[in-house]
């Protein structure tokens, strides 16, 4: 029988309580003196994430089955469904957002040298979104379709360590391309996006910031080849071409813009 510390408490040790309390103090999270503190709420959310809980009832039932172990897991308050619901409503979300940013700052340097499958000395990011379905009767503000509710989570992922560096939650109707307005490109970094982010006016900002973008092409993108470059076709690359935009409006705005088109299974621009 294991008489040592639980795996959960060993994982939580890497989330320093002292730094968390700084975030709590910053926003007055525990100033009402509730028996269920912000730290208890954080532990409950972390436990739900680690154990794949899907609802407040699920969290309550799972923790309720471990009455004699909750103290050793780190909990000091009673974990009830109503208590969790009240905490989610009352505690300032910025407490947890600030703490997440602190943990990201700690983690990113530790994974800066992680292999990503090929040699690249620059930072590499992937930007994408996921739609989270919601019950429209419970979340009437999250209108998505006539009989369906949803929010959309936009995430910029640092592929060295697969750590999120930017997360934005919007309603389900927000187009992916609009999120490019909220991202400040890092000089020298590469950004991988899908076709939903093709807007050359917005992507031109990456060029102005000395960053690079990689994306798939749409069938209606009008390009003209200027130069072809030698490639090793054994790598799966069929062609590497420098092209210019030939659509009338694009040519007016970006007359000197040169793009590199790499032909693989699906063509891409960067």
N, C-alpha and C positions, 0 to 999 in steps of 0.2 A: 504494500500500500504506500502510495506517495505521501510523505509527510512534509515535503518542502513547499515552496511557494508555487502558486498556480501559474500556468503559462500566461494567462491573461494579465496577472499582476506584473510578471516579468516584462511583458510587452509594454504595459502602461508606464513602466519605469523610464522608458525612453521619451515620454512626454512629461517634461519637468513641471511639477506642480507649482513651483515658484514662479515660473514664467507665465503659467496660466493665471495665477492669482493677480499678476500685474494687469492682465487683460480684464479680469473681473473688476478690479479696483478702478480701472480707466472708465468703465461704463456703469459703475455702481450696481453690479449684478446681484450681490448678496446683501444689499443695504436694507432689505425688508426683514432679514433674519429668518427666512424660511428654513424649515428643517431639511428641505431638499435643496441642496446647494447647486451652484453652477457646475462644480466639479462632479457631483453625483450625476447630473444630467449628461455631462461629457462622457463619463464612464458608461452610462446606459447607452448612449449613441454609439460609442466605440464597441461595446459588447454586441450591440445589434448588428454592426457592420461586420465584425469578425465571425459571427455565428449565423449570418444570413437570416436574421429576423425580418419579418415583413410587415409588422404592425405593432402598435402599442400593446395590444392584447397578447401578441406573441412574445414580446419582451417581458411582460409581466409574468406570464405563465412559465417561461424558461427560467427567469431569475427566482421565481417563487418556488421552483422545484429544488433550489439550492439554498435553502434557508440557513444551513449551518456553514455555508462557504462564502456568503456575500461579504462578510466583514473582511475576509482574507482576499477577496477580489478588489477591495478598496472602497466599497460602498459604506456610507455612514447613515444615509437616510433611507426611509422605506420606499421601495420602488413599486408604486402602484400605477395603474393605467391613468387614473384621474390626476395623480401627481405629475406624471410625465406630461400629460396634456397641458396642465396649468403652467409647468415650467417652459414648455415650448412656446407658449403664448406670452409669458411674462418676461423671460430672460432675453436680453438684447443679443441678437444674432451676431453683432459685430465682435462680441467676446470670442466666439468660436472662429470667426473669420480671421481675426488678428492672430489668434493662436496658430491657425493653420498656416498663415504666412510665415510665422516664426519657424515652424517645423520645416517648411519648404526651404527657407534660407539655410537651415542646418543641414538638410539632406542633400541639396544640390551639389555642394562642393565634394561630398563623399562619393558621388556617382559620376563626377565629371569625366572620369577616365574609363567608364564602363564601355565595353565593346558594343557596337551597333550593327555588326555584320559586314562592315566595309570601312576603309580608312577615310576619315574626314576630320580635319583639324579644327573645323568651325562648329559652332553650335547648330543643332538640328532640331527643328520643332515641327509638330504636326498639329494642324487646326481642323477641328471637326465639331459637329453638334449631334446631339441625340434628343429625340422627342420622348418625353415622359408622360404617359397617359394618366389622366386623373378622372375621377368620377365627377361629372358636371353638377350633380345634385349636391355634392359635398363642397365643391370648389367652383361656385358659379362665376367667379371672376376669371377663371382660366378658360375662357371661351376659345375653342379651336375650330370645331365644326358644329353643325346644327345640334347634334346630339352627342357631342364628344368634347371633353375638356383635356387640355394638355399644356405643359410648359416645355420649353426647349432649353437645354443646357449646352452652352458653347464652351469648349475646352481647348486651351493651347497646351500641348504636352511636350515637355522636354524629353526627347528620345534617349538622352543619356540618363538612364535611371528611370525613365517613364514617369516623370514627376510633373503634375500639372502646375503651370506657372500663371495661368489666367483662367478664371471660370466666371461666366456671366450667365445668369438665368433670366430668360425673357418669356413672354407668352408664346404659344405655339405658332403664331402667325408671322413672327419676325423672320425675315429672310436671312439666311446665313451670311450673305455678302455684307450686310449692314454692320456686322461685328468687326470687319476690317477697320472701321472708323475708330474703334476703341483700342486698337493695338498699336503700340509704338515699336516699329521694327528695330531690331538690334543690328548694328553695323556688322557686316561680315557673316551673319547668320543665314541659314537656309530654312525656308518655311514651306512645308508640303501641305497643299490644300487640294480639294477636289473641284469638280467643274462648277459646283454651286457658288464658288467664290470668284468666278471670272467676272471682273469689272476692271477694265484696263486703267480707268482713271484712279481707282483705289489702289490697284497693284503697282501703279507707277510710283506711288509713295515709297514702296519698298526699294525701288531703284534709287530714288532721291536720298534714301537713308543708307545707301551702300549695302543693302541686304539683297537676298535672292529669293525668288519664289519658284516652286515646282508645282505644276498643275496639269491636269488633262485638258485636251482641247474639246471645244464644242464643234458640232458639224457646221454651224453657221459662222464660225470664225474665219474671216478672209485673210489669208496670208500669202506672201510672195517670197519664194526662196531667193536668197542672195548668194550664200556660200554653202558648200558641202564640206564636211570634215571627215577624215578617215576614222573608222571605228573597228573594233575587234568584235566581229559578229558572233564569236563563240560565247560572248558574255550575255547574249540575248538582245543587244542593241542592234537595230537594223539600219539606222541612219542617224546622223548628227548634222543638223542644218541650221544656219543662221538665216532668219526670216524677218520680214517687216510686215506691219499691219497695213492692209490695203483698203479696208472699209473707209468710206469718205470721211466720216466723223473722226475715226481713229487717226487717219492720216493727217487731219488738220491739227489735232491736239498733240500727237506724238510723231511728228514728221521724221525725226532722227532716231526713233527708238528701234533698237535691234534686239530680237529675241532669239534664243537658241531652242530649236525644236529637235527633241530626241525621239526618234521613232522606235517604240518598243511594241508590246502587245497592243497598248493604246498610246497614241502620241502624247507628248507632254511638252509644256512650255516652261522655261525657267529663266 
